[in-house]
Amino acid sequence: MTAIREELRRRLAAAPGSPPHPVLGETEAAVLVPLYLRDEELHAVFTKRREDLRRHPGEISFPGGRRDHPDEELATTALREAEEEIGLSAATVELLGTLAPVRTFVTGYVIYPHVGAIEPIPWKPSPNEVELVIELPLHALRDGYAVRPIERRGFTFETDTYVVEDHLIWGATARILGDLLERLGPLAERRRPQDRS
């Protein structure tokens, strides 16, 4: 995994995300994009939010949340939230780089994604926030990409989506994932048998 981590770090550093211009009333947040290697293929860890939450109910996202106070480092925010939401200790995460910040158009957040290498653990989803912890191979996410119609609040619109089995990823998480897959290039592809020798 050491060689893969170094290559991930190099690819994430190649085109660092620049902070967006601040907009009055926006809330800064951060997410952790946890990656690990299984059967020589990269996997990402997501959460499915509870259906009864006020914001983004039932949606699939990376673990994260808003910054607690203005002086808190955004990487600290991402690590703290991952520990609270899925029981991933900050001490076990090796931060590798960042992705471009994204905005949520309805709820007014600007989200700063931090990519971290981890080892999978028995997840401890927060009963107040997380319905399910989902682990998906990056090649399956890439294969599941399409522009699809989404209906929300009585409106139907077409947007970037990723579907793996019955898991639908869209919105800000899909934009973060798209940036990740583009940066990683062949590292996110399915490994062929000759690649494993």
Secondary structure, DSSP 4 states (H G I P E B T S, - for coil): -HHHHHHHHHHHHSSPPPPPPP-TT-EEEEEEEEEEEETTEEEEEEEEE-TT-SSSTT-EE-SEEE-SSTTS-HHHHHHHHHHHHH---GGG-EEEEE---EE-TTT-EEEEEEEEE---------TTTEEEEEEEEHHHHHHTEEEEEEEETTEEEEEEEEEETTEEE-HHHHHHHHHHHHHHGGGGSPPPGGGG-
